[in-house]
Amino acid sequence: MNEVEAAVQSVLAEVLGEALPAAPLQASTPLLGAVPELDSMAVVNILTALEERFGFTIGDDEISGAVFRSFGELCGFVAGKLGS
């Protein structure tokens, strides 16, 4: 697991707590629709935490359900924002 993945997993654990699967997340681990606690408020909290952790801004037009489809999609989005 690289630094971005570890940080994203940490943010998810902070926001979702025990709702997050206990096993280490894989790129294919589904999020939206698979984690009942991942509702609109949790998404907002995750996005805010990612902005704070990484120091970037996320525009409303950058977010869609596809970003939260899987752990890999979310990590890819973050890596893209970081220019990695």
C-alpha contacts under 8 A as a table, 3 or more apart, distances in Angstrom:
res1	aa1	res2	aa2	distance
1	M	5	E	5.92
1	M	6	A	6.26
2	N	5	E	5.37
2	N	6	A	6.16
3	E	6	A	5.10
3	E	7	A	6.08
4	V	7	A	5.15
4	V	8	V	6.05
4	V	75	C	6.64
4	V	78	V	7.38
4	V	79	A	6.82
5	E	8	V	5.11
5	E	9	Q	6.02
5	E	75	C	5.87
6	A	9	Q	5.13
6	A	10	S	6.13
7	A	10	S	4.97
7	A	11	V	6.26
8	V	11	V	5.08
8	V	12	L	6.19
8	V	50	L	7.38
8	V	74	L	7.90
8	V	75	C	6.58
9	Q	12	L	5.06
9	Q	13	A	6.11
9	Q	25	L	7.27
10	S	13	A	5.07
10	S	14	E	6.18
11	V	14	E	5.06
11	V	15	V	6.25
11	V	46	I	6.60
11	V	49	A	6.53
11	V	50	L	6.96
12	L	15	V	5.24
12	L	16	L	5.68
12	L	17	G	7.49
12	L	20	L	7.27
12	L	46	I	6.64
13	A	16	L	5.30
13	A	17	G	4.87
13	A	18	E	7.46
13	A	20	L	6.30
14	E	17	G	5.60
15	V	42	A	6.69
15	V	45	N	6.77
15	V	46	I	6.40
16	L	19	A	5.46
16	L	20	L	5.86
16	L	37	E	6.72
16	L	38	L	7.22
16	L	42	A	7.24
17	G	20	L	6.05
18	E	21	P	7.39
18	E	22	A	7.68
19	A	35	V	6.69
19	A	36	P	7.76
19	A	37	E	6.45
20	L	35	V	7.04
21	P	24	P	7.58
21	P	25	L	7.47
25	L	29	T	5.96
25	L	71	F	6.85
26	Q	29	T	5.19
26	Q	71	F	6.65
26	Q	72	G	7.06
27	A	70	S	6.67
27	A	71	F	5.14
27	A	72	G	3.76
27	A	73	E	7.35
28	S	70	S	5.86
28	S	71	F	6.42
28	S	72	G	6.08
29	T	70	S	5.41
29	T	71	F	5.52
29	T	72	G	7.40
30	P	33	G	7.61
30	P	34	A	5.89
30	P	35	V	7.91
30	P	69	R	5.94
30	P	70	S	4.19
30	P	71	F	6.39
31	L	34	A	5.22
31	L	35	V	5.60
31	L	38	L	7.38
31	L	68	F	6.01
31	L	69	R	5.57
31	L	70	S	4.96
31	L	71	F	6.45
32	L	35	V	6.22
32	L	36	P	7.96
32	L	38	L	6.40
32	L	65	G	7.33
32	L	68	F	5.50
32	L	69	R	5.18
32	L	70	S	7.03
33	G	36	P	6.47
33	G	38	L	7.66
33	G	69	R	7.98
35	V	38	L	5.49
36	P	39	D	6.96
37	E	42	A	7.15
38	L	41	M	7.78
38	L	42	A	5.35
38	L	43	V	6.46
39	D	42	A	5.23
39	D	43	V	6.23
40	S	43	V	5.06
40	S	44	V	6.33
41	M	44	V	5.12
41	M	45	N	6.20
42	A	45	N	4.98
42	A	46	I	6.02
43	V	46	I	5.07
43	V	47	L	6.11
44	V	47	L	5.16
44	V	48	T	6.12
45	N	48	T	5.12
45	N	49	A	6.09
46	I	49	A	5.08
46	I	50	L	6.09
47	L	50	L	5.07
47	L	51	E	6.18
47	L	58	I	7.45
48	T	51	E	5.12
48	T	52	E	6.26
49	A	52	E	5.09
49	A	53	R	5.96
50	L	53	R	5.03
50	L	54	F	5.91
50	L	55	G	7.82
50	L	56	F	7.96
50	L	78	V	7.98
51	E	54	F	5.48
51	E	55	G	5.27
51	E	56	F	5.05
51	E	57	T	5.68
51	E	58	I	6.99
52	E	55	G	5.31
52	E	56	F	7.33
54	F	82	L	7.87
56	F	81	K	7.21
56	F	82	L	7.75
58	I	62	E	6.62
58	I	63	I	7.84
59	G	62	E	5.35
59	G	63	I	7.29
60	D	63	I	5.82
61	D	64	S	7.89
63	I	66	A	7.97
63	I	67	V	6.49
64	S	67	V	5.70
64	S	68	F	7.53
65	G	68	F	5.47
65	G	69	R	6.25
66	A	69	R	4.91
66	A	70	S	8.00
66	A	73	E	7.20
67	V	70	S	7.42
67	V	73	E	5.40
67	V	74	L	5.17
67	V	77	F	6.57
68	F	71	F	7.06
68	F	73	E	6.43
68	F	74	L	5.58
69	R	73	E	6.36
69	R	74	L	7.55
70	S	73	E	5.18
70	S	74	L	6.41
71	F	74	L	5.21
71	F	75	C	6.16
72	G	75	C	5.07
72	G	76	G	5.98
73	E	76	G	5.02
73	E	77	F	6.18
74	L	77	F	5.08
74	L	78	V	6.34
75	C	78	V	5.09
75	C	79	A	6.06
76	G	79	A	5.02
76	G	80	G	6.04
77	F	80	G	5.08
77	F	81	K	6.32
78	V	81	K	5.07
78	V	82	L	6.29
79	A	82	L	5.00
79	A	83	G	6.13
79	A	84	S	5.07
80	G	83	G	4.95
80	G	84	S	5.82
81	K	84	S	7.69
